[in-house]
Amino acid sequence: MLKTIYEAVQFIQHKTDIRPEAGIVLGSGLGSFASEIEAECEIPYTDIPHFPVSTVEGHQGKLIFGSLAGKNVVAMAGRFHYYEGYTEQEIVFPIRVMKFLGIKTLFVSNAAGGTNASFKVGDLMIINDHISLMAPNPLIGRNEDDLGPRFPDMSEPYKKDLIAKAKKIADANNIDIKEGIYFGVTGPTFETRAEYKMVSILGGDAVGMSTVQEVIAANHMGIPVFAVSVITDLGIRDEENTITHEEVLQAAKEAEPKLTLIFKELIRQL
């Protein structure tokens, strides 16, 4: 694994002199966030050795290097999911590459279904913990000691100090922000009504098809993580209501300015 990481990193460093302090993962419908970055270099995933290729609508499929809020950043405009047929190791490969490019903090966003009855479409939920019972753990297999320990601690996968700062930023800008637990599933089907109910009973406030594997890999390598879910649909909903991917993308787009502000101000404070 290390050999493929080094090969990807070397390729990227021949394309750009930027050494990013922060990495950003943009979820479904959140690609417009990239326009906030003063981009100096964009590299399609298809050009990078060993990189997967995003196949989902709403994911552009490129690494963007530039400046945001006075800091050097690299953003993944498009991520990878287990339901696309990638292995868990392939899904987290970009996170490992960003670590070796120099990032010190990882910012993650996603679109998620709300299972907390107090949530509404368009809400932002800071993730303070997650439950992952469905998707395979990306650390299964031989451990690479140069990446992290065999049994990494997961008692604080989302950094409390970053959460506290984000809540202050939201309050100062009159942004109503929620906080809760993200429940990771494989997808690609949206959950059944019984599954939504199960997620709620088990303690999940939102459910989605990404994030947990990326966060596990980041914690394995000692990267602090801040993550936000955009609540794009509701699992606790009227009997006749259905969910479409187009509606998810639209809800994410409408919530994007609030998410952008919080990410930018947090990055400014790094």
C-alpha positions in Angstrom: 0.0 0.0 0.0 2.8 2.4 0.9 4.3 2.1 -2.5 1.1 3.0 -4.3 0.6 6.0 -1.9 4.1 7.3 -2.6 3.7 6.9 -6.4 0.4 9.0 -6.2 2.0 11.6 -4.0 5.1 11.9 -6.2 2.9 12.4 -9.3 0.9 15.1 -7.6 3.9 16.9 -6.2 5.3 17.1 -9.8 2.1 18.9 -10.8 1.8 21.4 -8.0 4.1 23.1 -5.4 1.2 23.6 -3.0 1.6 21.8 0.3 -1.9 21.7 1.8 -2.6 22.2 5.5 -6.2 21.0 5.3 -8.0 18.4 3.2 -11.6 18.7 2.3 -14.0 16.0 1.1 -17.0 17.3 -0.8 -20.2 15.1 -0.7 -23.1 14.7 -3.0 -24.4 18.1 -4.4 -21.7 20.1 -2.6 -19.3 20.5 -5.5 -20.0 24.2 -5.9 -18.0 24.7 -2.6 -14.9 24.3 -4.8 -15.6 27.7 -6.4 -14.7 29.3 -3.1 -11.1 27.9 -3.4 -8.6 30.2 -5.2 -7.5 27.2 -7.3 -3.9 27.0 -8.6 -4.1 23.4 -9.8 -6.8 20.9 -10.6 -5.9 17.2 -11.2 -8.5 14.8 -12.6 -8.6 11.5 -10.7 -8.1 9.7 -13.9 -4.6 11.1 -14.2 -3.4 10.1 -10.7 -1.7 6.7 -10.4 -3.8 4.2 -8.4 -6.7 6.7 -7.8 -10.2 5.4 -8.1 -12.7 7.3 -10.4 -15.9 8.7 -9.1 -19.0 7.4 -10.9 -21.8 9.2 -9.1 -23.8 12.2 -10.3 -22.9 15.3 -8.2 -19.2 14.2 -7.8 -16.9 16.0 -10.3 -13.9 13.7 -9.9 -10.8 15.9 -9.4 -8.4 17.1 -6.7 -8.3 20.9 -6.4 -5.2 22.6 -4.9 -5.3 26.3 -3.9 -6.0 28.8 -1.1 -9.1 29.1 1.1 -9.3 31.6 4.0 -5.6 32.2 3.8 -4.6 28.5 4.1 -3.4 26.1 1.5 -5.9 23.3 0.9 -6.6 20.3 -1.2 -10.3 19.4 -1.9 -11.7 16.2 -3.2 -14.5 17.3 -5.6 -16.1 13.8 -5.6 -15.5 10.9 -3.3 -15.7 7.1 -3.5 -18.3 4.8 -2.1 -18.5 1.1 -1.3 -21.6 0.8 -3.4 -19.6 1.7 -6.5 -17.8 -1.5 -6.2 -14.6 -0.2 -4.7 -12.9 -2.0 -1.8 -12.7 -0.2 1.5 -8.9 0.3 0.9 -9.6 2.0 -2.4 -12.2 4.3 -0.8 -9.7 5.6 1.8 -6.7 5.8 -0.6 -7.2 9.5 -1.3 -7.3 10.2 2.5 -4.0 8.5 2.9 -2.5 10.4 -0.1 -3.7 13.7 1.4 -1.9 12.8 4.7 1.4 12.3 2.8 0.8 15.5 1.0 0.9 17.2 4.4 -2.6 17.9 5.6 -3.0 18.4 9.3 -6.8 18.5 9.5 -9.6 16.8 7.5 -12.9 18.4 6.8 -15.7 16.0 5.6 -19.2 16.8 4.2 -21.9 14.5 3.1 -25.6 14.3 2.2 -27.6 12.3 4.7 -31.1 11.2 5.6 -32.5 12.6 8.9 -33.7 10.0 11.4 -34.1 12.5 14.3 -37.7 13.6 14.3 -36.6 17.2 15.2 -34.6 17.6 11.9 -35.9 19.1 8.7 -34.6 19.1 5.1 -31.8 21.6 4.7 -30.5 21.3 8.3 -26.8 21.0 8.9 -25.7 18.4 11.5 -22.3 18.5 13.0 -21.2 14.8 13.4 -20.0 14.2 16.9 -19.8 10.4 16.6 -20.7 7.6 14.2 -22.0 4.0 14.1 -20.6 1.7 11.5 -22.1 -1.8 11.5 -22.6 -2.2 7.8 -19.5 -1.1 5.8 -16.3 -3.1 6.1 -13.6 -1.5 8.2 -10.8 -0.1 5.9 -8.1 -1.3 8.4 -8.9 -5.0 7.8 -5.8 -6.8 6.6 -2.2 -6.5 7.4 -1.5 -3.3 9.3 1.0 -0.7 7.9 2.8 0.5 11.0 4.0 3.6 9.0 0.4 4.7 8.7 -0.8 4.0 12.2 -1.3 1.5 15.0 -2.9 -2.0 14.6 -5.7 -1.0 17.1 -6.4 2.7 16.8 -8.5 4.5 19.4 -11.9 5.7 18.2 -13.1 7.4 21.3 -13.0 10.8 19.7 -13.2 10.3 15.9 -14.5 13.9 15.4 -12.5 16.5 17.4 -14.3 18.2 20.2 -12.3 21.4 19.9 -13.2 21.8 16.2 -16.9 21.1 17.0 -16.9 23.8 19.7 -15.3 26.3 17.3 -17.9 25.4 14.6 -20.8 26.0 17.0 -19.4 29.4 17.9 -19.1 30.3 14.2 -22.7 29.1 13.5 -24.0 31.1 16.5 -22.2 34.3 15.4 -23.7 34.0 11.9 -27.2 33.0 13.0 -27.0 29.6 11.5 -29.2 27.0 13.1 -27.0 24.0 13.4 -27.7 20.5 14.8 -25.4 18.0 16.3 -25.6 14.2 16.3 -24.6 10.7 15.4 -24.1 9.6 11.8 -25.0 6.0 11.0 -23.1 4.6 8.0 -24.6 2.1 5.6 -23.5 0.6 2.3 -26.2 1.8 -0.1 -26.9 2.3 -2.9 -30.6 1.8 -2.0 -32.2 4.4 0.2 -33.3 2.8 3.5 -36.6 1.1 4.0 -39.0 2.6 6.5 -38.1 -0.2 8.9 -34.4 0.4 8.4 -34.8 4.1 9.1 -36.7 3.2 12.3 -33.9 0.8 13.3 -31.2 3.5 12.8 -33.2 5.8 15.0 -33.6 3.2 17.7 -29.9 2.4 17.7 -29.0 6.0 18.2 -28.4 7.4 14.8 -29.6 11.0 14.0 -28.7 10.7 10.3 -27.9 7.9 7.9 -25.7 7.9 4.9 -23.5 5.9 2.5 -20.1 7.5 3.0 -17.8 9.1 5.6 -17.2 6.5 8.2 -14.4 4.7 6.3 -12.7 7.9 5.5 -12.8 9.0 9.1 -11.5 5.6 10.4 -8.5 6.0 8.0 -7.9 9.6 9.1 -8.0 8.6 12.8 -5.6 5.7 12.1 -3.1 8.2 10.8 -3.6 10.8 13.5 -5.5 13.4 11.4 -8.1 15.4 13.4 -11.5 15.4 11.7 -14.4 17.8 11.5 -17.5 16.6 9.6 -21.0 17.9 8.7 -24.0 16.2 7.2 -26.5 18.1 5.1 -29.9 16.7 5.9 -31.3 16.2 2.4 -34.2 14.0 3.1 -36.1 12.6 6.1 -36.4 9.0 7.1 -39.2 9.8 9.5 -41.7 11.0 6.9 -45.2 10.7 5.5 -46.2 7.3 4.3 -46.6 8.3 0.7 -43.3 10.2 0.4 -40.4 8.8 -1.6 -36.8 9.9 -2.0 -34.9 10.6 -5.3 -31.2 11.4 -5.8 -32.2 14.6 -7.7 -34.0 15.8 -4.6 -31.0 15.0 -2.4 -28.7 17.0 -4.7 -31.1 20.0 -4.7 -31.4 20.1 -0.9 -27.6 19.9 -0.6 -27.2 22.8 -3.1 -29.5 25.0 -1.1 -27.7 24.3 2.2 -24.3 24.7 0.7 -23.7 28.4 1.5 -24.1 27.8 5.3 -21.7 24.8 5.2 -19.2 26.8 3.1 -19.2 29.6 5.7 -18.5 27.2 8.6 -15.7 25.4 6.8 -14.1 28.6 5.6 -14.1 30.1 9.1 -12.8 26.9 10.7 -10.0 26.7 8.2 -9.2 30.4 8.8 -8.7 29.5 12.5 -6.3 26.6 11.9 
